[in-house]
Amino acid sequence: MNWTKDPLQTRNAYLNLTKLHGVCDTYIENCYGKMEGGLNGGLPSDRFQID
């Protein structure tokens, strides 16, 4: 199984890497394109791929 996570969300990283024992070895630059509106408006959507 693999999934993506926002590299700036530390609580999510703790869950994915520590509790679920995921392994991150892939960085995906601008995975979903630029974010629309709200807090993340105009920002790139960089993600780590967790396996």
Buried (B, 14 or more C-beta within 10 A) or exposed (E): EEEBBBBEEEEBBEEBBEEEEBEBEEEEEEBEEEBEEEEEEEEEBBBBBBE
